[in-house]
Amino acid sequence: MLRYDVDELLDQVNDFTTFAEDLRASSWRLTNKELRFMEAVMHFQGELTSDAPFIEAVEDAHS
């Protein structure tokens, strides 16, 4: 992750968020195993989203 600049990391978070939202939209047809995977993805996506302001603050402090 350290080889990416902040803008690239935030773009990746946005891409992952889009993936997670698409997965959630299809949740009605997932198997139990796929639902557990979706729950893990949603948890990870939530963690990434909550860390985005911190990443920006650190970048701003070191710019």
C-alpha positions in Angstrom: 0.0 0.0 0.0 2.9 2.4 0.6 3.7 2.5 -3.1 0.4 4.3 -3.8 -0.3 7.9 -3.2 -3.4 8.9 -1.3 -5.5 9.7 -4.3 -4.8 6.3 -5.7 -5.7 4.6 -2.4 -9.0 6.6 -2.2 -9.8 5.6 -5.8 -9.3 2.0 -4.8 -11.6 2.5 -1.8 -14.2 3.9 -4.2 -13.9 1.0 -6.6 -14.2 -1.5 -3.7 -17.2 0.4 -2.4 -18.9 0.1 -5.8 -18.1 -3.7 -5.8 -19.5 -4.1 -2.3 -22.7 -2.2 -3.3 -23.2 -4.3 -6.4 -22.7 -7.4 -4.3 -25.3 -6.2 -1.8 -27.7 -5.5 -4.6 -27.5 -9.2 -5.6 -27.7 -10.5 -2.1 -31.2 -12.0 -2.5 -29.8 -14.7 -4.8 -26.7 -15.6 -2.9 -26.1 -18.9 -1.1 -25.3 -19.0 2.6 -21.6 -19.2 1.9 -21.8 -16.3 -0.5 -23.8 -14.3 2.1 -21.0 -14.8 4.7 -18.5 -13.6 2.1 -20.7 -10.6 1.4 -20.9 -9.8 5.1 -17.1 -10.0 5.4 -16.8 -7.7 2.3 -19.2 -5.2 3.8 -17.3 -5.2 7.1 -14.0 -4.6 5.2 -15.6 -1.9 3.1 -16.8 -0.2 6.2 -13.4 -0.2 7.7 -11.8 1.2 4.5 -14.4 3.9 4.3 -14.0 4.9 8.0 -10.2 5.1 7.5 -10.3 7.4 4.4 -10.5 10.7 6.4 -7.6 9.5 8.5 -5.5 8.8 5.4 -6.3 12.2 4.0 -5.4 13.9 7.3 -2.1 12.2 7.5 -1.3 13.1 3.9 -2.3 16.7 4.5 -0.1 16.8 7.6 2.9 15.6 5.6 2.4 17.7 2.5 
